[in-house]
Amino acid sequence: MDWKRFFKESNLMFVIYMLLLAAVVGAIIVSIVLLSLNRYTQHNVEVEVPNICSLYIEEANLLLASEQLHVQVIDSTYSRKVPLGTIVEQNPLPGAKVKHGRSIYAIVNAKQQRQVPLPDLHDMSYRQAEATLKAVNLLISRVEYEPSEYKDLVLDVRQDEQSLVAGTRLVEGTGVVLVVGKGSGTEQVIVPALVGKTLEEARNALLGMRLIVGATDYDVPPVPQTEVDYRIYQQSPAAGQWITEGSHVDLSLSTDTLKTPTVIEDDEEDFF
């Protein structure tokens, strides 16, 4: 017997046997891994996305829970056409096929109504004021006309019979009343006493007499936060003069208490 040849052939068979065994074991491992991945990733297991638009987040999560889906809010917007706090847009869209556990991304309508600052409309033409209000989503509910030197000029902005100052925050879509000049009248009115008053108090007093605030002169230029601290120390025309309705009254303002005496309300007329 050729022992050398025998051992040589035996080693070859052993190598072939081991290679076959390794191939079989490898195939089994790959099959197990693929089956595990299919089960883990739920391959070919999909559900249909329901429509969650116009629902509140809590309602949407209840609807999606049966399909092992959930809502994830990614943004908010504001619309007056749908209820506050409801979903206005979703991704994926209704009817799309997704796997269990998937997030449904949603854009939600704000829970509070948006507010915008009232622009400064004083001494602005009616057409310009109308366009300015429209640009910030405010409306003109009514127009009232008062005598003034200039026709179609905005004299005041009101709501609920109260004058509004520029910067007042209003809910979008709110209507305001514009007081607009209709040109000078013919009646004579007496100029009220304005010394010691704030600019807003003076404006209201003048409008009550069908007069208008004219030039405003500050001895020291104010910043917006301190403007309410200024008081009138001089007016022209002076208090007690008779002028045509719709005329302007110029005002000088200061925070210097030596210039601006404290306002003392007139006592009732003493008949004794």
Disulfide bonds with the S-S distance in Angstrom:
none
